[in-house]
Structures are given as structure tokens and as C-alpha cells.
Amino acid sequence: MDLIRTFAILALGCIISAGLVASARTSEAVDEPDPLPSWHEGLAKKSIRAFVKRVATDGTEDFVPVPERIAVFDNDGTLWPEAPLVGQLAFIIDEVKRRVPSEPKLAADPAVQAILKGDVSKLKTEGKTGLMRLAAVTHAGMTTDEYRATVSAWLKKSKHPINGKPYDQVVYQPMLDLLKYLRANGFKTFIVSGGGADFMRVWVERVYGIPPEQVVGTTAQTKFENRNGKPVMVKTTENLFVDDKTGKPVGIHQFIGRRPIACFGNSDGDEAMLEYTTIGNPHPSFGLLVHHTDGDREYKYDAKPKTSGKLVTALQQASRRGWTVVSMKDDWITIFPAEKK
């Protein structure tokens, strides 16, 4: 009986082993699902996948430990459109129009008067600095909770000129794929943007999967107060830090504390951040520029943007620095998320 039992166990083991081998062979034969399905096959997509494989393959010379896999993304023009107006500027304009009739002091501000006249030329000249000054003027004195509620209410009723959808639904599907792909491979993803940190923190976790504590943006000092027995944080116009151009590496050092190994931007405002990420980095590094080349599905611009997003010197540097340049027209199968059924 023991001999029969022994033969039976051996036979069963052979059957299981054969099944596992067959299963493994079947698994090897099946292609891995495309992690970037909204990207055309091409150099841009291949360079992204090659870099991720290079730094995430354990046991190789270029392997980067998970804590060091930091990826930073600009927001305006990189994760969502910045034309014809930066999203935060559209919010400010709508807020100014809503509040001016009942707030004479606000209406007297020169920057507010220019906005009411439709004159954004000065803001275009000043770039993110002008935008953030206007943001500070229009929202100073509000508690952070009040500000958050105001942004949330605006997003629900906002309509982007591209398709009439709320601004937080007009984001780039290929970049959503990229964020997901990087996180699946151990990357921690941060936004490093010239836009207001408080403005982005309201919605980026829901839209991009990036929590508010991983947002580095332009900030003004907040102060602690006790209002009606409730402790609150109040927005001010003091100590404005503009997280743009050379301010971006400063913000990375100050708020992240690790040097990124991957950087994604779209304009000369991201050039310093790209340089900080890819020049002299002790780890393998990757830089990418989104080039707005699709005037049919989005907007076409570089040297002469409608408001912000000028791309000249960074584009000139790309080849010499080894940065990947993405053509929205040629590299992206789709630009915006499909309609939900």
C-alpha cells in the first residue's frame, strides 16, 4: 500500500510540474499589456520604456532604489492645457467678475481693472510672477478652507474653450498613462509648477493621483488665526515664492529634498528643472519636453504662445542634453480622456 501511495504521489508531482511549466511557457508567450496605450509607437515611447526598465531592473548596474525614483512634472502645458488661458487665470478672471460688484476695494486694483478690460498683456509679460501676484491680491484674507471651497465650486461649473467640459476633465490622457506607468514601477510622482500650490492641491489627487503633499508650487505665506473659536490658516500676500524657471530647482530642494531622476515639462520655464535633473545626476536620468504641435486637437505654439508656455531655449538644448521631445501631433494617439459611458 505504501509503495502504491508513493507512486501516486510521484505521478501527481509530475503532473503538477508539467502544468506549471506549461503555464510558465504560456505566460512567456503572452505579450505584456501596453502600459502607454495612448502613445504611438515611436522614439518617444521607446525612450520612456527603456529608461524605466533601465532604472527599475534589480541587479543591474543602473538600478535605482525605490526611494530615489523621484519624477517631477510641470502642470500647465504638461499635464493639462495652458492655452488659450492658464486654468488658474481663468479661475481668477471668473472670481474677479463675481466679486467686483460688491467689493469696491478689489475693483480699484490696477491689475483687476486690466483683467476686467480683457487686457492680459502685462500678465503675459510678467509670466507666472504676474499671475501669482494677481492671485494673492484677489484671495488674500480668505481662509484656506474658504479658498478650497471656492476653487471646488468653480471647477464644477467651469467650461474649457476646447470642448466645454470642466477644466479638471480637460487633461492629457497620455500623461495620465505615464503617471500610472511610473508609479507601477516604484516612482514617486510630484508636481513642480509655477501655478499656485493651494489651487492645484484642491483637485490633483482626484485627477492625477498625486496627493497634495506632493505638489510644489508658487506660494505666499499663510498665517494662523483663531476665528470665532476655530483655528484657521489665512492666505496673505507676504513672502511670495514663485516656483518657476530657476525657482523650480529651489522648490525641489526645499520641499522634496531629493534630486529627481525624471523630469517632464513643456517650456523654457522648465529648463532649469530639466538641467537640475539630468546634468551631473549620480543616477541615470531622463528629461522630456511636450511640444505643442497639434493645432487641430489642441493648440500649436512654441516661440509665440497665447499667454504662457514659451519654448525656445529648452527646445534648442534638447538634442545636446539628450532630452526626449514629444510631438503631440505625432506621438499621441489621443489627447484627452474618452467620454465616460
JOLIN-V292923 format. One record per residue. N is the residue number from 1. RES is the residue in one letter. PHI is phi in whole degrees, -180 to 180 (NA if undefined). PSI is psi as a letter, one per 30 degrees, with the letter a starting at -180 (none if undefined). Layout:
n=(N;N)
res=(RES;RES)
phi=(PHI;PHI)
psi=(PSI;PSI)
//
This chain:
n=(1;2;3;4;5;6;7;8;9;10;11;12;13;14;15;16;17;18;19;20;21;22;23;24;25;26;27;28;29;30;31;32;33;34;35;36;37;38;39;40;41;42;43;44;45;46;47;48;49;50;51;52;53;54;55;56;57;58;59;60;61;62;63;64;65;66;67;68;69;70;71;72;73;74;75;76;77;78;79;80;81;82;83;84;85;86;87;88;89;90;91;92;93;94;95;96;97;98;99;100;101;102;103;104;105;106;107;108;109;110;111;112;113;114;115;116;117;118;119;120;121;122;123;124;125;126;127;128;129;130;131;132;133;134;135;136;137;138;139;140;141;142;143;144;145;146;147;148;149;150;151;152;153;154;155;156;157;158;159;160;161;162;163;164;165;166;167;168;169;170;171;172;173;174;175;176;177;178;179;180;181;182;183;184;185;186;187;188;189;190;191;192;193;194;195;196;197;198;199;200;201;202;203;204;205;206;207;208;209;210;211;212;213;214;215;216;217;218;219;220;221;222;223;224;225;226;227;228;229;230;231;232;233;234;235;236;237;238;239;240;241;242;243;244;245;246;247;248;249;250;251;252;253;254;255;256;257;258;259;260;261;262;263;264;265;266;267;268;269;270;271;272;273;274;275;276;277;278;279;280;281;282;283;284;285;286;287;288;289;290;291;292;293;294;295;296;297;298;299;300;301;302;303;304;305;306;307;308;309;310;311;312;313;314;315;316;317;318;319;320;321;322;323;324;325;326;327;328;329;330;331;332;333;334;335;336;337;338;339;340;341)
res=(M;D;L;I;R;T;F;A;I;L;A;L;G;C;I;I;S;A;G;L;V;A;S;A;R;T;S;E;A;V;D;E;P;D;P;L;P;S;W;H;E;G;L;A;K;K;S;I;R;A;F;V;K;R;V;A;T;D;G;T;E;D;F;V;P;V;P;E;R;I;A;V;F;D;N;D;G;T;L;W;P;E;A;P;L;V;G;Q;L;A;F;I;I;D;E;V;K;R;R;V;P;S;E;P;K;L;A;A;D;P;A;V;Q;A;I;L;K;G;D;V;S;K;L;K;T;E;G;K;T;G;L;M;R;L;A;A;V;T;H;A;G;M;T;T;D;E;Y;R;A;T;V;S;A;W;L;K;K;S;K;H;P;I;N;G;K;P;Y;D;Q;V;V;Y;Q;P;M;L;D;L;L;K;Y;L;R;A;N;G;F;K;T;F;I;V;S;G;G;G;A;D;F;M;R;V;W;V;E;R;V;Y;G;I;P;P;E;Q;V;V;G;T;T;A;Q;T;K;F;E;N;R;N;G;K;P;V;M;V;K;T;T;E;N;L;F;V;D;D;K;T;G;K;P;V;G;I;H;Q;F;I;G;R;R;P;I;A;C;F;G;N;S;D;G;D;E;A;M;L;E;Y;T;T;I;G;N;P;H;P;S;F;G;L;L;V;H;H;T;D;G;D;R;E;Y;K;Y;D;A;K;P;K;T;S;G;K;L;V;T;A;L;Q;Q;A;S;R;R;G;W;T;V;V;S;M;K;D;D;W;I;T;I;F;P;A;E;K;K)
phi=(NA;-64;-65;-63;-63;-63;-62;-65;-65;-63;-64;-63;-61;-65;-64;-64;-63;-63;-66;-66;-63;-63;-64;-63;-64;-63;-63;-65;-79;-86;-67;-66;-56;-65;-78;-127;-68;-96;-107;-69;-66;175;-63;-63;-64;-64;-67;-63;-66;-64;-66;-61;-62;-62;-91;-108;-92;-63;89;-99;-63;-96;-60;-114;-57;-53;-60;-92;-84;-106;-121;-117;-127;-68;-105;-65;87;-112;-107;-147;-65;-115;-121;-75;-136;-59;-53;-68;-67;-60;-62;-64;-60;-64;-67;-61;-63;-73;-95;-55;-57;-110;-133;-56;-63;-67;-64;-80;-68;-57;-66;-67;-61;-63;-63;-63;-86;80;-95;-109;-62;-66;-63;-63;-68;-82;66;-66;-62;-65;-61;-73;-64;-66;-63;-65;-64;-78;-126;-63;96;-79;-75;-64;-68;-64;-64;-59;-64;-66;-64;-61;-66;-64;-59;-66;-108;-69;-137;-76;-60;-65;-144;77;-87;-57;-56;-77;-104;-100;-123;-87;-59;-59;-77;-64;-60;-65;-58;-64;-64;-64;-65;-66;-110;85;-83;-104;-102;-123;-97;-128;-133;-71;-68;-68;-61;-64;-64;-71;-64;-67;-132;-67;-67;-67;-90;-107;78;-105;-69;-59;-72;-109;-115;-111;-147;-69;-139;-116;-66;-105;-130;-86;-139;-117;-112;54;79;-119;-72;-138;-106;-116;-77;-131;-104;-86;50;-69;-108;-95;-88;-142;54;-68;-71;-67;-60;-63;-64;-61;-62;-74;-106;-102;83;-133;-80;-67;-110;-143;-138;-130;-143;-150;-147;-64;-66;-101;-61;-64;-66;-64;-63;-62;-77;-109;-105;75;-74;-67;-103;-56;-138;-146;-127;-142;-117;-88;-101;-81;-117;-115;-77;-88;-93;-143;-140;-118;-167;-156;-72;-128;-74;-68;-131;-130;104;-62;-129;-134;-68;-66;-68;-66;-79;-53;-63;-67;-89;79;-78;-80;-109;-99;-90;-59;-70;-96;-101;-110;-66;-133;-104;-112;-57;-69;-61;-80;-94)
psi=(e;e;e;e;e;e;e;e;e;e;e;e;e;e;e;e;e;e;e;e;e;e;e;e;e;e;e;e;f;k;k;k;k;j;f;i;f;g;k;l;k;a;e;e;e;e;e;e;e;e;e;e;e;e;f;g;j;k;f;l;e;g;k;k;k;e;f;f;i;k;k;k;k;l;d;j;f;e;f;l;k;g;k;f;k;k;e;e;e;e;e;e;e;e;e;e;e;e;f;e;f;g;i;e;e;e;f;f;k;e;e;e;e;e;e;f;f;g;j;g;e;e;e;e;e;f;b;f;e;e;e;e;e;e;e;e;e;f;g;k;f;k;l;e;e;e;e;e;e;e;e;e;e;e;e;e;f;l;j;k;f;e;g;g;l;k;e;g;f;i;l;j;e;e;f;e;e;e;e;e;e;e;e;f;g;g;k;k;k;k;k;j;l;f;l;k;e;e;e;e;f;e;f;e;e;e;e;f;g;j;l;e;f;g;k;j;a;k;l;l;k;l;l;k;l;j;j;h;g;k;k;l;k;k;k;l;g;k;h;k;j;j;i;l;b;f;f;e;e;e;e;e;e;e;f;e;g;k;k;l;f;k;k;k;a;g;l;f;f;f;e;e;e;e;e;e;e;f;j;g;k;f;l;k;l;k;k;k;k;j;k;j;g;j;f;e;f;c;l;j;l;d;f;i;l;e;d;l;g;k;j;d;e;e;e;e;f;e;e;e;f;g;k;k;k;k;j;e;e;f;f;k;e;l;e;l;k;l;k;k;none)
//
